[in-house]
Amino acid sequence: MNHKNCYYLFLLILFAWSCDRQHAGVSSLLIKGSDTEVNLALSLAETYMMQDEYVSIAVTGGGSGAGVAALINGKTSIANSSRPMKSEEIVLAKQRGVRPQASVFAMDALAIVVHEQAPVRDLTMTQLGAIYRGAISNWRDVGGPNMPISLYGRQSNSGTFVYFRDSILRGEYARQTKQMNGTAQMVEAIKNDPAGIGYVGVGYVVQKDGSVLPGITILPVREHEHSPAYSPTNLDNITNGHYPIVRPLFQYTNGRPDGALRNFMLYCLSEAGQRLVAESGYYPVSKRYWAQNEQVLNFSYADATTR
């Protein structure tokens, strides 16, 4: 068979495959947003597609702000966000006929990471905020060596940037904070900077066997000066509320989801989905958010409570 005939045969096969997929009624879902959530979302999507051949799910990152913007502009099925939507985003969404609905599919602990030759053993929440505001700029001021602190943070469209600013700094970042485009970039920077400090989702730096990525140290954190220091690498410290830097991870949709979209989101909250959440270095949804998820995803529950 010559090359021309091979080409036409290929087109025929491609056309037949396309028709078959269309006939099968494959639902295409798009997920965009939080870089903290992107690996977890990929794992959930890949596992779910193995169970349901009639669903195709594409997952991309870009930051929580990018995900929310895509939802507002009708460019994604789910906006993953590691922070609540801002009031101005909600206003803009409503102006464009989008009705954001939030559900929580996992919990995340933020790990405070430093170089493997850690300059200190632990930090308090007060010290951490002061370091990132620039009020503390030398490691000796928190019990370490005489060495200027090198600050690493996320870019401003990151939900992690917003959460850390609002919950830990309670002020503005120091001007010398180096803005990293993603978690991987921050981790690599810390590995090469003995004076560096950064913050990342614990799932990115703790491997499946429980070990911490080579080249970095995760600092335990104290609620205040006289409390014990707790590490996010211990699950009990998360579930019993001892570790102080824990946040919900959101999935935003335009209105209450139905069909294939709702089925996928219900899978994320199923026993199998939550087991995958835990295996990926995150934590199952806490009881605090169960009712919120019921309102968004369980139609009969929502109808009964809103009548």
Stockholm file with secondary structure:
# STOCKHOLM 1.0

chainA/1-307         MNHKNCYYLFLLILFAWSCDRQHAGVSSLLIKGSDTEVNLALSLAETYMMQDEYVSIAVTGGGSGAGVAALINGKTSIANSSRPMKSEEIVLAKQRGVRPQASVFAMDALAIVVHEQAPVRDLTMTQLGAIYRGAISNWRDVGGPNMPISLYGRQSNSGTFVYFRDSILRGEYARQTKQMNGTAQMVEAIKNDPAGIGYVGVGYVVQKDGSVLPGITILPVREHEHSPAYSPTNLDNITNGHYPIVRPLFQYTNGRPDGALRNFMLYCLSEAGQRLVAESGYYPVSKRYWAQNEQVLNFSYADATTR
#=GR chainA/1-307 SS CCHHHHHHHHHHHHHHHHHHHHHHTCEEEEEEECHHHHHHHHHHHHHHHHHCTTEEEEEEEECHHHHHHHHHTTCCSEEEESSCCCHHHHHHHHHTTCCEEEEEEEEEEEEEEEESSCSCSCEEHHHHHHHHHTSCCBGGGGTSCSCBCEEEEECTTCHHHHHHIIIIISSCCCTTCEEESSHHHHHHHHHTCTTEEEEEEGGGTBCTTSCBCTTEEEECEESSTTSCEECTTSHHHHHTTCSSCEEEEEEEEESSCCHHHHHHHHHHHSHHHHHHHHHTTCBCCCGGGHHHHHHHHCHHHHHHHHC
#=GC SS_cons         CCHHHHHHHHHHHHHHHHHHHHHHTCEEEEEEECHHHHHHHHHHHHHHHHHCTTEEEEEEEECHHHHHHHHHTTCCSEEEESSCCCHHHHHHHHHTTCCEEEEEEEEEEEEEEEESSCSCSCEEHHHHHHHHHTSCCBGGGGTSCSCBCEEEEECTTCHHHHHHIIIIISSCCCTTCEEESSHHHHHHHHHTCTTEEEEEEGGGTBCTTSCBCTTEEEECEESSTTSCEECTTSHHHHHTTCSSCEEEEEEEEESSCCHHHHHHHHHHHSHHHHHHHHHTTCBCCCGGGHHHHHHHHCHHHHHHHHC
//
